[in-house]
Amino acid sequence: MIRRRRIALLFALSLLAWLPIWAHQKEPPRSEAYREGQRALDDQDWATASRVFGSIAAKPGDETDAALYWKAYADAKRGAKKEALEGLRKLQSSYPQSSWADDGKALEMELRDGKSPAAVAGVEDEEMKLYALDGLMQMEPEKAIPVLEKILAGSSSERLKKRALFVLSQSDSPRAREILTRVAKTGQPMSLRTEAVRTLGIAGGREDIAALADIARDTSAPYEVRAAVVEAYQISGRSEGLLNIAKSDPDPKIRARAIDALGANGELSALRQLWATEKDPALRNKLLQAFGVAGDTETLAKIAREDPSMRRKALDGLGICEGAGPLLRKLYGEFNDPEDKKKVVNALMVNGEDKILIELFRAEKDPAMKKIILQQLSVMDSPEVMRLLMDVLGEKP
């Protein structure tokens, strides 16, 4: 638990950081109008703060997202809950990637829970600590790291602890990396531990990736932790790490997650390596899905042609590959089995290839297959399909 003196120090540092280098993370210098709004917040002059930040938020610019948040905050403090919620909704819809979005969600949660003004004030206390963490790390990192370590070991909120992990990840200090890695390996609760693992992936430095590799090799680590390693490797684009997990992890569920990540990252070479060696039928099916996500039409078509046992799964994969229509059209003509043809028709429907399906319908001589094609066309909405349906009914388009 951080003692009162330390809290007071953090408050003081945060207030010093406001003028003129108050930052949510590492922000550029603020305008005079923005600093005026900050001074109003410092003075608890909520009406003035709302007015000033409202004026900034009304004009698109580098400060708009931050101004939307602080206007909503000031509105909440002055009791204008409806106006505050409207501002927070605008922040989320217009700036979903903003570094202020998470803070906006937290404030909105407090407001929607109908908590007392004292509870809203509690958000301010935590925000002060968040700013203090950033400010202290920027000004005196050697003093910040012990404070961050105490926060992680103490009874602070999980939100604050996760923020502490992020601040640590921005430091080049070996001690910071040691703390971050320790939390990733042994931290509690599990949600904080997995967040530490993901933070290593976001940081993406040599030491961070080495720590992830060490965790990945620990087969006794809980499933949640090893799954977080897969996510961290995906975030950092580390195909080699994902490939190693997909090849050798003893848990098929973790291997399947690694395959999904390779597909999402478009790692065709790694997926093809796995296809050449993987024997588990369930994981081979997972690989076919990953080929589809990665858009590997070449491999899927090859499998569809050469491996009858995997053909239909390969066709499902082609169905989600953008631009696979002409290739599917060709495969339709190559297959004789009605079930294979049916799979191609379904893949074309998933791919949105109504024109190709209409061509197949008009050229097909088998009444049963024409019926199957028409059934798939009937769920597709296009003028061409409508004209075909009217034609089948004997009506003029």
Residue, then its C-alpha position, 0 to 999 in steps of 0.5 A: m500500500i502506498r503511504r500518504r506521503r507517497i500519494a501526496l508526492l504523486f499528486a504534487l508531481s501530477l499538478l506540476a506536470w499540468l503546466p505546461i507538460w501535462a500529458h495523457q501519454k507523451e503529448p505535444p505542447r498544448s494550446e493556450a486555450y487548452r491550458e486555460g481549461q486545465r487551470a479551470l480544472d485545477d481550480q475546480d471551476w467546472a463551468t469554465a472548464s466545460r465552456v473552454f474544452g467545449s470550444i476546443a472540441a467544436k473544432p477538428g484538431d489535435e486536441t479535439d479528443a482530449a477536449l471531448y473527454w475533459k468537457a465530459y469530465a467537467d460536465a459530470k462534476r457540475g452535475a450535467k450527466k446527460e451532457a457528459l454522456e453525450g460527449l463521451r459517446k461522441l469521443q467513442s464514435s469519432y475517436p475510437q483509437s484515441s488514447w483517451a477512449d479508455d478513460g472515456k469508457a471508464l468515466e461513462m461506466e461510472l456515470r451509467d452506474g448511477k454512482s454518487p458524486a463522490a464516486v465520480a470524484g474517485v475517478e479523478d483521484e485515479e486519473m491523478k495517479l495515472y498522470a503522475l505515473d507518466g510524469l514521474m517516469q518522464m522526469e525521474p525514471e529511477k524514482a518512478i520504477p520503485v513506485l510502479e513496483k509498489i503499485l503492482a504489489g499493492s491494493s490499487s485498482e486493476r486499471l491503475k496496475k495495468r497502466a503501471l505495466f504500460v509505463l514500465s514497458q516504455s522504460d529502457s531500464p533493466r529493472a523495469r523489464e525485470i518487473l514486467t517479466r516477473v508479473a508476466k510469469t507469476g503475477q496475480p490476478m490472472s488478468l494482470r498476468t496476461e496483460a503483462v504478457r501482452t504488454l511485452g508483445i506491444a513493447g516488442g524489444r529484443e528482451d521483451i521477445a526473449a521473455l515471451a519465448d521463455i514463457a512459451r517454453d514453460t508448458s506448466a504455465p496456465y492456459e490463459v498465460r500461454a494463450a496470451v503469449v500467442e496474442a503477444y506474438q501476433i501483436s508483435g508480428r513474430s511469425e517464428g514464435l507462432l510457428n514454434i508454438a504451432k509445431s510443438d506446444p503439447d496443448p492442441k488448443i494452443r497450437a490451434r490459436a497459433i495457427d489462427a494467429l498465423g492466418a490473421n497475420g497472413e504468414l503463408s510460408a509458416l502455414r505451408q510449412l505446418w501443412a507439410t508436417e501436421k498430422d492431427p486432422a483437427l489441426r489440418n482443418k484449422l490450417l485450411q481455415a487459416f489459409g482462407v483467412a490469409g487469402d492463400t488461394e493457390t494452396l487451397a486450390k492445390i489441396a482441393r484438386e489433389d486431396p479428396s479427403m480435404r477437398r470440401k474443407a479447402l473449398d470452404g476456405l476458398g469461399i472466404c478468400e477475396g477474389a476467388g470466384p474465377l478459380l472456383r468457377k474453374l474448379y466447378g468444371e473439374f469436379n464430377d462428384p455432386e457433393d463437391k460441386k455443391k461445395v463450390v456453389n456454396a463457396l461462390m455464394v459466400n464469396g458473393e459471386d452472383k454473376i458466376l453462379i448465374e452463368l453456372f445455372r444457365a450452363e448446367k444441364d443437371p436439373a438437381m444441380k440447377k436447383i442447388i444453384l438456384q437455392q443459393l442465388s435466392v439468398m443473394d440480393s442483386p438486380e441480376v439475381m432478381r431478373l433470373l428469378m423472374d425469368v425462371l417464373g416465366e415473368k418479364p423482368 
